[in-house]
Amino acid sequence: MQDEEKLILHRRPRILEKAGGRNIKSSNIPYKIIVFTKDLVHTLIEAKWRTLFLILMLTYFGSWTFFGIIYMAIAWIHGDLKFDPITGNRINEIPCIMNAKTFSGFFLMSVESQVSTGYGTWYPSNECSDAITVLIIQLVFGLLIDATIVGIVFQKLIRPPKYSHSEFSKHAVICQRDGKFCLLFRVADFRQTRSIDSKIRAYLFEEARTKEGEYLGKRQQRLKIQDSGRVFMIWPQTVCHVIDENSPLYKYGPMDFIDGRFEIIVGLKGESSYSGHTTQARASYLPHEVLWGYRFLNIVTFDDEAGSFVADVDMMDETERVSMPQCSAKFYDMKKKLKALEEKKLEFLLKNSSK
């Protein structure tokens, strides 16, 4: 039974994959091909490398084939493909394309011309100006293809990565800090490529309906992070969201983090200290991935022998159980207020009784 419950929890739909990728797909986009073709350059830059290489190969092959057919058509019009049935020799002594008798020859002529190989076997003669004109057009067209490809590949190589090498803890935890309920999660930048102007944001996505029963989809609410979300990524950081009366999690108790239907999405955005590029990392926590009554263990220590601080990466997700009220922050605050009122009332009664 426990295995079935774990399987159900694992299959719960999530907006963001655990690794940070979006779990959202668009369908029925009108004129999808036209929309992507109009912005072809950016479409190719955003495409995967294998898709880009396939498109480049098809572009080159299509260009060679197209001009090979043009050369063959010119030769056929010029009569270069007519041969003496007895001797087998070409009727025209000087053809438009030298040594080209089949489509393979014209195709190789097209390839050699566009990539500047120049074996010297297939080449245009001065017999017809049409072949020379097509050759010039192909050379210009080939240069345009090369320039476009170089620009696209260069942009893909120098652009900042979509996601950094930062890593979030597998679980978030809820514990008390100075008597306040806090949501904590841990983030680390193992490559130390982003150490300036890093900022963390967190959002709560939960299903919402109006009083009339209208389904509003996933409502987005921002979770306020301590220190305005700014962190200095010199070692793994434990990020804190205080669950107070302004927090969307204020009314959530332990059971809501077991079978609730919401999702907490966190993101880290910053700049690399080496290149200045802006990069980002994202993660998602479903209710069952938030541990109630736990806190993260300290993983940063000072090594006296090495004379430096050491962050134990293997302990990134290590937690320990702590004492925690089994109620929501809202109910806990109400109990504290009622207790304070009772104490004042008792104090008032004691003062009056002494008189």
Secondary structure, 3 states (H helix, E strand, C coil): CHHHHHHHHHCCCCCECCCCCECCCCCCCCCHHHHHHHCHHHHHHHCCHHHHHHHHHHHHHHHHHHHHHHHHHHHHHHCCCCECCCCCCECCCCCCEECCCCHHHHHHHHHHHHHCCCCCCCEECCCCHHHHHHHHHHHHHHHHHHHHHHHHHHHHHHCCCCCCCEEECCCEEEEEECCEEEEEEEEEECCCCEEEEEEEEEEEEEEEECCCCCEEEEEEEEECCHHHHEECCCCCEEEEEECCCCCCCCCCCCCHHHHCCEEEEEEEEEEECCCCCEEEEEEEECHHHEEECEEECCCEEEECCCCEEEECHHHCCCEEECCCCCCCHHHHHHHHHHHHHHHHHHHHHHHHHHC
